[in-house]
Amino acid sequence: MKNLLVAMSGGVDSAVAALLLKRQGTAITGVYMKNWINEENILGDCPWQQDIVDARAVADHLGIPFRVVNFMEDYKSRIVDFLLAGYKRGITPNPDVMCNREMKFGVLLDYALKHGFDGVATGHYVRKRENPGGSFDLLEGVDDKKNQSYFLALLRQEQVARAWFPIGDLRKTEVRALADEAGLPNARKKDSQGICFIGNIRMGDFLRHYIRDEPGEIADTDGRVLGKHRGLHLHTLGQRRGLGIPSNTDHEHYVVVGKDLAANRLIVAFDRPDSPGLYQRSFTVHHLSFVNQPIPDRHTLLARPRYLDPLQKIEYERLTPDTARVVFAEPQRAITPGQVIAFHEDDVLLGGAVYA
């Protein structure tokens, strides 16, 4: 019989994951990962204390052991420092994808194996399939509105082999119904939004606390200065709001199309399909990672440019062991360096990479 550590966030998805495993006769222990507790009291509402209460209440209701583990140092070094370093370099990192690879199926999985567990279960909407040769694939969750395979695009085979996803075959409405039917204490709890340590404060305010503002010019693609920005780290490609510069007489809005790091200049253009730098088809990606087998060096496949975007046809060409060129069949709007692309063969997640 498997003995699994279930990552319980206090939300209904992980609660139902634990419920289903318990009903299957799996030996389980609930665990809450204490990653960030907002000790400096500058980040608004991060309800970690209530989340622990809710997770413990579910564990008590199910009659399973429960523990809280402190991974704050790992989270700071692997996620928060990674996030801040990326913004300082002018890119927009994806902490959610890194948190899954480095924390839930990294630090937590290592902890689980060290303490005698066979692996880690989570409430992700994704499916796992065992192949005849003993390897494993990840497939999209059946609920296309909640499918979270994108956030697992950088997992490796040894991580997937020790991962369980009990709710991947369910839709969110079914998960809620199961929670109600079982009388789970958090059955009606609202889904959390965003990254917990950010809470209800804006990302810009969080970054401003840790990264010093370096004001500079806002200019259009012809070099005409239109205004001032407070810091390049506060802006991302495709951004329209918060630029502080007026639209033109035709009521067209400016949008960020680039950053000149050397000149500390934010580049904008009108939000049009032909604006330079806004729409592109060809991208270099790095940090290639594959769920199972590597993608052939030249291959036609599908990719999800960012979370919840529809799958797009691409031509994939391996350049080095760690980099590739991807060319989309259709131009993509405001693809941002530091974000993640997920590679697919139909509903099978092949892996992912980071936009350069």
C-alpha positions as CSV (number, residue, x, y, z in Angstrom):
1,M,0.0,0.0,0.0
2,K,1.3,3.5,-0.9
3,N,2.1,5.9,1.8
4,L,1.7,9.5,0.6
5,L,2.2,13.0,1.9
6,V,-0.6,15.2,0.7
7,A,0.2,18.9,0.2
8,M,-2.8,20.6,1.8
9,S,-3.1,24.4,1.2
10,G,-6.3,24.9,3.1
11,G,-8.3,25.0,-0.1
12,V,-11.0,22.6,-1.4
13,D,-8.9,21.1,-4.2
14,S,-6.2,19.6,-2.0
15,A,-8.9,18.7,0.5
16,V,-10.7,16.6,-2.0
17,A,-7.4,15.1,-3.2
18,A,-6.9,13.8,0.3
19,L,-10.5,12.6,0.5
20,L,-10.2,10.5,-2.6
21,L,-7.0,9.0,-1.6
22,K,-8.4,8.1,1.8
23,R,-11.4,6.5,0.2
24,Q,-9.1,4.4,-2.0
25,G,-7.4,3.0,1.1
26,T,-4.2,4.9,0.6
27,A,-2.2,5.7,3.7
28,I,-1.9,9.5,3.8
29,T,-0.6,12.3,6.0
30,G,-1.6,15.9,5.4
31,V,1.1,18.6,5.3
32,Y,1.0,22.3,5.1
33,M,4.1,24.0,3.7
34,K,4.9,27.2,5.6
35,N,6.7,29.2,3.0
36,W,6.2,32.8,3.7
37,I,4.5,34.5,6.6
38,N,4.8,38.1,5.8
39,E,6.8,38.9,9.0
40,E,7.5,42.5,7.9
41,N,3.8,43.2,7.6
42,I,4.1,45.0,4.3
43,L,2.4,42.7,1.9
44,G,-1.3,43.0,2.7
45,D,-3.4,40.0,3.4
46,C,-1.6,36.6,3.2
47,P,-4.0,34.3,5.1
48,W,-1.5,31.6,6.0
49,Q,-2.8,31.3,9.6
50,Q,-6.3,30.6,8.5
51,D,-5.1,28.3,5.8
52,I,-3.3,26.2,8.4
53,V,-6.5,26.1,10.5
54,D,-8.6,25.0,7.5
55,A,-6.1,22.4,6.4
56,R,-5.9,20.9,9.9
57,A,-9.7,20.9,10.1
58,V,-9.9,18.9,6.9
59,A,-7.3,16.4,8.2
60,D,-9.2,16.0,11.5
61,H,-12.5,15.5,9.6
62,L,-10.8,12.8,7.5
63,G,-9.1,11.3,10.5
64,I,-5.6,11.5,9.1
65,P,-2.3,12.8,10.6
66,F,-1.3,16.4,9.9
67,R,1.9,18.3,10.2
68,V,3.2,21.8,9.4
69,V,6.7,22.0,7.9
70,N,8.8,25.2,7.7
71,F,10.4,25.7,4.3
72,M,10.8,29.5,4.6
73,E,14.5,29.5,3.9
74,D,14.2,27.3,0.9
75,Y,11.3,29.4,-0.4
76,K,13.2,32.6,0.0
77,S,16.3,31.3,-1.8
78,R,14.6,29.3,-4.5
79,I,11.5,31.4,-5.3
80,V,11.6,34.9,-3.8
81,D,15.2,35.6,-4.6
82,F,14.7,34.1,-8.1
83,L,11.7,36.4,-8.6
84,L,13.5,39.5,-7.5
85,A,16.7,38.7,-9.5
86,G,14.6,38.3,-12.6
87,Y,12.8,41.6,-12.3
88,K,16.1,43.3,-11.6
89,R,17.3,41.9,-15.0
90,G,14.3,43.3,-16.7
91,I,12.4,40.0,-17.2
92,T,9.1,38.8,-15.8
93,P,9.7,35.4,-14.1
94,N,7.0,32.9,-13.4
95,P,7.2,31.9,-9.7
96,D,4.2,29.5,-9.9
97,V,6.0,27.2,-12.3
98,M,9.2,27.4,-10.3
99,C,7.4,26.8,-7.0
100,N,6.0,23.5,-8.3
101,R,9.4,22.3,-9.6
102,E,11.6,23.6,-6.7
103,M,9.2,23.4,-3.7
104,K,6.2,21.0,-4.0
105,F,8.1,18.5,-6.1
106,G,11.5,19.5,-5.0
107,V,12.0,20.4,-1.3
108,L,8.7,18.8,-0.2
109,L,9.3,15.6,-2.2
110,D,12.8,15.3,-0.8
111,Y,11.3,15.7,2.7
112,A,8.6,13.1,1.9
113,L,11.1,10.5,0.7
114,K,13.5,11.2,3.7
115,H,10.6,10.5,6.1
116,G,9.5,7.2,4.6
117,F,6.7,8.4,2.2
118,D,6.4,7.0,-1.3
119,G,5.6,10.4,-2.9
120,V,3.6,13.6,-2.8
121,A,0.0,14.2,-3.8
122,T,-1.5,17.6,-4.7
123,G,-4.7,19.1,-5.8
124,H,-3.6,20.0,-9.3
125,Y,-6.0,19.6,-12.2
126,V,-3.7,17.3,-14.2
127,R,-3.6,13.6,-15.0
128,K,-0.7,11.1,-14.8
129,R,-0.4,8.1,-17.1
130,E,1.9,5.1,-16.7
131,N,3.4,3.8,-19.9
132,P,4.1,0.1,-20.7
133,G,7.8,0.6,-20.1
134,G,7.3,2.0,-16.7
135,S,7.7,5.7,-17.5
136,F,5.0,8.3,-16.8
137,D,3.3,11.0,-18.9
138,L,1.4,14.1,-17.7
139,L,-1.9,14.9,-19.4
140,E,-4.1,17.9,-19.2
141,G,-6.8,17.9,-16.6
142,V,-10.3,17.2,-18.0
143,D,-11.6,20.6,-16.9
144,D,-10.3,22.8,-19.6
145,K,-11.1,25.9,-17.5
146,K,-9.0,24.6,-14.5
147,N,-6.3,22.6,-16.4
148,Q,-3.0,23.3,-14.6
149,S,-0.6,21.2,-16.7
150,Y,1.1,24.5,-17.7
151,F,2.4,25.0,-14.2
152,L,4.0,21.6,-14.2
153,A,5.8,22.1,-17.5
154,L,9.3,22.1,-15.9
155,L,8.9,18.9,-13.9
156,R,11.3,16.0,-14.7
157,Q,10.5,12.3,-14.9
158,E,11.9,11.5,-11.5
159,Q,9.5,14.0,-10.0
160,V,6.5,12.9,-12.0
161,A,7.2,9.3,-10.9
162,R,6.7,10.3,-7.3
163,A,3.7,12.6,-7.9
164,W,-0.1,11.8,-7.5
165,F,-2.9,14.0,-8.8
166,P,-6.2,12.5,-7.6
167,I,-8.6,15.2,-9.0
168,G,-7.2,15.5,-12.5
169,D,-10.2,13.5,-13.9
170,L,-12.7,15.8,-12.3
171,R,-14.2,19.1,-13.1
172,K,-14.3,21.9,-10.5
173,T,-18.1,21.5,-10.1
174,E,-17.5,17.8,-9.3
175,V,-14.8,18.6,-6.8
176,R,-17.1,21.1,-5.0
177,A,-19.9,18.5,-5.0
178,L,-17.7,15.8,-3.5
179,A,-16.6,18.3,-0.8
180,D,-20.2,19.1,0.1
181,E,-21.2,15.5,0.1
182,A,-18.4,14.6,2.4
183,G,-19.1,17.5,4.7
184,L,-15.6,18.9,4.4
185,P,-15.3,22.0,6.6
186,N,-13.8,24.1,3.7
187,A,-16.3,22.9,1.0
188,R,-17.5,26.4,0.3
189,K,-14.2,28.2,0.7
190,K,-13.4,30.5,-2.2
191,D,-10.4,29.7,-4.4
192,S,-7.3,31.7,-3.6
193,Q,-6.0,34.1,-6.2
194,G,-2.4,34.8,-7.1
195,I,0.7,34.0,-5.1
196,C,0.1,33.8,-1.4
197,F,3.1,35.9,-0.3
198,I,1.9,38.7,-2.5
199,G,-1.5,38.6,-0.9
200,N,-3.9,41.5,-1.8
201,I,-1.1,44.0,-2.5
202,R,-0.1,44.8,-6.1
203,M,3.0,43.1,-7.5
204,G,4.4,46.6,-8.1
205,D,4.2,47.5,-4.5
206,F,5.9,44.3,-3.5
207,L,8.7,44.8,-5.9
208,R,9.1,48.5,-4.9
209,H,9.7,47.3,-1.3
210,Y,12.7,45.1,-2.4
211,I,14.0,46.8,-5.5
212,R,15.0,50.5,-5.5
213,D,13.1,52.6,-8.1
214,E,15.3,53.8,-10.9
215,P,13.3,56.4,-12.8
216,G,13.9,56.8,-16.5
217,E,12.3,57.9,-19.8
218,I,9.4,56.4,-21.6
219,A,9.9,56.7,-25.4
220,D,8.1,55.5,-28.5
221,T,9.8,53.3,-31.1
222,D,11.0,56.4,-33.0
223,G,12.8,57.6,-29.9
224,R,10.4,60.4,-29.0
225,V,10.3,60.9,-25.2
226,L,6.7,60.7,-23.9
227,G,7.1,60.6,-20.2
228,K,8.8,59.1,-17.2
229,H,8.7,55.7,-15.5
230,R,9.6,54.8,-11.9
231,G,11.5,51.7,-12.7
232,L,11.7,49.1,-15.5
233,H,11.0,46.3,-13.1
234,L,7.5,47.7,-12.6
235,H,6.5,47.1,-16.2
236,T,6.1,44.2,-18.5
237,L,5.6,43.7,-22.2
238,G,2.0,44.2,-23.3
239,Q,1.1,46.4,-20.4
240,R,-1.3,49.2,-21.1
241,R,-2.4,50.5,-17.7
242,G,-0.3,52.5,-15.3
243,L,2.0,54.1,-17.9
244,G,1.0,57.6,-17.1
245,I,1.0,58.8,-20.7
246,P,-2.1,59.9,-22.7
247,S,-3.6,58.2,-25.7
248,N,-3.6,60.0,-29.1
249,T,-6.5,61.8,-30.6
250,D,-7.9,58.6,-32.1
251,H,-8.1,57.2,-28.6
252,E,-5.4,54.6,-29.2
253,H,-3.6,53.4,-26.1
254,Y,0.1,53.0,-25.7
255,V,1.4,49.6,-24.7
256,V,4.9,48.4,-23.6
257,V,6.8,46.8,-26.5
258,G,10.3,46.7,-25.1
259,K,12.9,47.7,-22.5
260,D,16.3,49.4,-23.2
261,L,18.2,48.3,-20.1
262,A,21.4,50.1,-21.0
263,A,19.5,53.4,-21.3
264,N,17.0,52.6,-18.6
265,R,14.3,53.4,-21.1
266,L,10.8,51.9,-21.5
267,I,9.7,51.5,-25.1
268,V,6.0,51.9,-26.0
269,A,3.9,51.9,-29.2
270,F,0.3,52.1,-30.0
271,D,-1.6,48.9,-29.4
272,R,-1.8,47.8,-33.0
273,P,-1.1,44.5,-34.7
274,D,1.7,46.1,-36.7
275,S,3.4,47.8,-33.7
276,P,7.1,46.8,-33.7
277,G,7.9,44.2,-31.0
278,L,4.3,43.7,-29.9
279,Y,3.6,40.6,-32.1
280,Q,6.2,38.0,-32.9
281,R,6.3,34.5,-34.3
282,S,9.9,33.3,-33.6
283,F,11.4,33.0,-30.1
284,T,14.5,31.5,-28.5
285,V,13.8,29.5,-25.3
286,H,16.2,28.2,-22.7
287,H,16.2,25.9,-19.7
288,L,14.7,23.1,-21.7
289,S,13.0,20.5,-19.5
290,F,11.2,17.3,-20.5
291,V,8.6,15.4,-18.6
292,N,9.5,12.1,-20.3
293,Q,11.6,11.8,-23.5
294,P,13.3,14.8,-25.1
295,I,11.6,16.3,-28.1
296,P,13.3,15.4,-31.4
297,D,15.7,18.1,-32.5
298,R,13.4,19.2,-35.3
299,H,9.7,18.7,-34.7
300,T,6.2,20.1,-35.4
301,L,4.2,20.1,-32.2
302,L,1.8,22.2,-30.1
303,A,2.6,24.7,-27.5
304,R,0.8,26.7,-24.9
305,P,2.4,30.2,-25.0
306,R,1.2,31.1,-21.5
307,Y,-1.4,29.8,-18.9
308,L,-4.9,29.3,-20.3
309,D,-3.9,30.3,-23.8
310,P,-5.1,27.8,-26.4
311,L,-2.6,25.4,-27.8
312,Q,-0.8,26.8,-30.9
313,K,1.1,24.9,-33.7
314,I,4.8,25.5,-33.6
315,E,8.0,24.4,-35.4
316,Y,10.6,23.4,-32.8
317,E,14.3,23.3,-33.5
318,R,16.9,22.3,-30.9
319,L,19.9,24.7,-31.0
320,T,22.0,23.5,-28.0
321,P,21.4,21.1,-25.2
322,D,19.7,23.8,-23.3
323,T,18.1,26.1,-26.0
324,A,15.7,25.8,-28.9
325,R,14.0,28.0,-31.4
326,V,10.2,27.9,-31.6
327,V,8.3,29.5,-34.5
328,F,4.6,29.9,-34.0
329,A,2.2,29.4,-37.0
330,E,0.4,32.6,-35.8
331,P,2.0,35.7,-34.3
332,Q,1.8,35.9,-30.5
333,R,1.1,39.1,-28.6
334,A,3.5,40.4,-25.9
335,I,5.4,37.2,-25.2
336,T,7.6,38.2,-22.2
337,P,11.2,37.1,-21.4
338,G,11.2,35.0,-18.2
339,Q,7.8,33.5,-18.8
340,V,7.3,29.8,-19.6
341,I,6.2,27.9,-22.7
342,A,4.7,24.5,-22.4
343,F,5.2,21.9,-25.1
344,H,2.4,19.4,-26.0
345,E,1.5,16.5,-28.2
346,D,-2.3,16.8,-28.2
347,D,-3.2,16.6,-24.5
348,V,0.1,15.2,-23.4
349,L,2.5,17.6,-21.7
350,L,6.0,17.0,-23.2
351,G,7.8,19.6,-21.2
352,G,8.6,23.3,-21.2
353,A,11.2,26.1,-21.4
354,V,11.7,29.7,-20.5
355,Y,11.5,32.6,-23.1
356,A,14.9,34.3,-23.5
